[in-house]
């Protein structure tokens, strides 16, 4: 593949991501303003200026656009953990992988806050949101087990590492929001994982 082909592929992927993000953002804003029961796929696509068919190229349903806008994150995290330098512990590899996924959180804080508000006012979305979180958690367990050469079902370490990492991210978000974002998200995130590392050496 030529350099031009690579550049063209990169441009197409950026355009696809921009379209997906625009659809997810519009669905979320409409749900926050009206309630999910008053939002339709047609209304979202009309506002973004794309077809209904385009919407379903990215999301299986309206609810997924709100609760799971970045479904490719799990695969990026998997590759990052498996490709991390061998001298890093599994926790360090996971910490770096998640840090990359959360690199834009300070710019995207409005989306996080809107999503939480929508989940509070539209509880019908909560099962889908929790299911997505559960799938992400299982994916973390699986990739940590693969890096450690362990069984994701019967070995403790991959599950323990995944659970504490998720707890660290959640705690970081909660403290960051509660404190009025007076510290950067990344500084709190690094502090949380440094605290974990003192007790988890694997």
C-alpha positions in Angstrom: 0.0 0.0 0.0 1.4 3.4 -1.0 1.7 6.4 1.3 -1.2 8.0 -0.5 -3.3 4.9 0.2 -2.4 5.1 3.8 -3.3 8.8 4.0 -6.6 8.1 2.2 -7.4 5.3 4.6 -6.6 7.6 7.6 -8.8 10.3 6.2 -11.7 8.0 5.7 -11.3 6.7 9.3 -11.3 10.2 10.6 -14.4 11.1 8.7 -16.2 8.0 9.9 -15.2 8.7 13.5 -16.4 12.4 13.1 -19.7 11.2 11.8 -20.2 8.7 14.6 -19.2 11.2 17.2 -21.6 13.8 15.7 -24.5 11.3 15.8 -23.7 10.2 19.4 -23.4 13.8 20.5 -26.7 14.8 18.9 -28.5 11.8 20.4 -27.2 12.6 23.8 -28.1 16.3 23.6 -31.6 15.6 22.4 -32.1 13.0 25.2 -30.9 15.5 27.8 -33.2 18.2 26.5 -36.3 16.1 25.8 -36.0 12.7 27.4 -35.0 9.6 25.5 -38.7 8.7 24.9 -39.1 11.9 22.8 -36.1 11.3 20.6 -36.1 9.4 17.3 -33.3 8.2 15.0 -34.9 10.3 12.3 -34.7 13.4 14.4 -31.0 12.8 15.2 -30.0 12.1 11.6 -32.0 15.1 10.3 -30.1 17.3 12.8 -26.7 15.9 11.7 -27.5 15.8 8.0 -27.1 12.1 7.3 -29.4 9.3 6.4 -31.0 6.9 8.8 -29.1 4.1 7.1 -25.8 5.9 8.0 -26.9 6.0 11.6 -27.4 2.2 11.6 -24.0 1.7 10.1 -22.6 2.9 13.4 -25.1 2.0 16.0 -27.6 -0.9 16.3 -30.1 1.4 18.1 -30.6 4.9 19.5 -29.9 3.8 23.0 -26.4 2.5 22.0 -25.5 5.9 20.6 -26.0 7.4 24.1 -24.7 4.6 26.3 -21.9 3.3 24.2 -20.6 5.9 21.7 -17.0 4.6 21.6 -17.4 0.8 21.1 -13.9 0.5 19.5 -12.2 1.5 22.7 -12.1 -2.0 24.0 -10.1 -3.2 21.0 -7.6 -0.3 21.2 -7.1 -1.0 24.9 -6.6 -4.7 24.2 -3.9 -4.0 21.6 -2.2 -1.4 23.8 -2.0 -3.9 26.8 -0.7 -6.7 24.7 1.8 -4.5 22.8 3.1 -2.8 26.0 6.8 -3.3 26.8 7.5 -6.5 28.6 9.2 -4.8 31.5 5.9 -3.2 32.5 3.7 -5.0 35.0 0.2 -5.9 33.8 -1.2 -3.1 36.0 1.3 -0.6 34.4 0.4 -1.7 30.9 -3.3 -1.4 31.7 -2.8 2.0 33.3 -1.0 3.4 30.2 -3.6 1.9 27.9 -6.5 3.4 29.8 -4.7 6.7 30.1 -4.6 6.9 26.3 -8.3 6.2 26.1 -9.0 8.9 28.7 -6.6 11.5 27.2 -9.5 13.7 26.0 -11.6 13.4 29.1 -11.0 17.0 30.2 -12.2 18.3 26.8 -15.1 15.8 26.9 -16.3 16.5 30.4 -19.6 18.0 29.2 -20.4 14.7 27.5 -19.7 12.7 30.6 -21.9 15.0 32.7 -24.7 15.0 30.1 -24.6 11.2 30.0 -24.9 10.9 33.7 -27.8 13.4 33.7 -29.6 11.4 31.0 -29.1 8.2 32.9 -30.7 9.8 36.0 -33.7 11.1 34.1 -34.1 8.1 31.7 -33.6 5.0 33.9 -34.7 2.8 30.9 -31.2 3.4 29.6 -29.4 2.1 32.7 -29.5 -1.6 31.8 -27.9 -1.0 28.5 -25.3 1.2 30.1 -24.5 -1.4 32.8 -24.3 -4.1 30.1 -21.8 -2.1 28.2 -19.8 -1.5 31.3 -19.9 -5.2 32.1 -18.7 -6.1 28.6 -15.8 -3.7 28.9 -14.9 -5.2 32.3 -14.9 -8.7 30.9 -12.7 -7.5 28.0 -10.2 -6.1 30.5 -10.1 -9.4 32.4 -9.5 -11.3 29.2 -6.7 -9.2 27.9 -4.9 -9.1 31.3 -5.2 -12.9 31.5 -3.7 -13.1 28.0 -0.8 -10.9 29.0 -0.2 -12.8 32.2 -0.7 -16.2 30.6 -3.5 -17.1 33.0 -7.1 -18.3 32.8 -9.6 -15.4 32.7 -12.2 -17.6 34.4 -10.3 -19.4 37.1 -7.3 -17.2 38.0 -7.7 -14.4 40.5 -5.1 -12.0 39.3 -6.6 -10.8 36.0 -10.0 -10.2 37.5 -8.5 -8.5 40.5 -6.4 -6.2 38.4 -9.4 -5.3 36.1 -11.7 -4.6 39.0 -9.3 -2.3 40.9 -8.4 -0.5 37.7 -12.0 0.2 37.0 -12.5 1.4 40.6 -9.5 3.7 40.3 -10.9 5.3 37.1 -14.3 5.7 38.8 -12.8 7.2 41.9 -10.7 9.6 39.8 -13.8 10.8 37.9 -15.8 11.3 41.0 -13.1 13.3 42.8 -12.3 15.3 39.7 -16.0 16.3 39.3 -16.7 16.8 43.0 -13.6 19.1 43.4 -14.7 21.3 40.6 -12.0 20.1 38.3 -9.4 22.2 40.1 -6.8 19.5 39.4 -6.2 18.0 36.0 -7.8 14.6 35.4 -4.5 13.1 34.4 -2.8 14.1 37.7 -5.5 12.5 39.7 -5.5 9.5 37.5 -1.7 9.0 37.9 -2.0 9.4 41.6 -4.8 6.8 41.8 -2.8 4.2 39.9 0.4 5.0 41.8 -1.5 4.2 45.0 -2.6 0.9 43.5 0.9 0.0 42.3 2.3 0.2 45.9 0.1 -2.8 46.8 -0.2 -4.6 43.4 3.2 -5.5 41.9 2.1 -7.9 39.2 
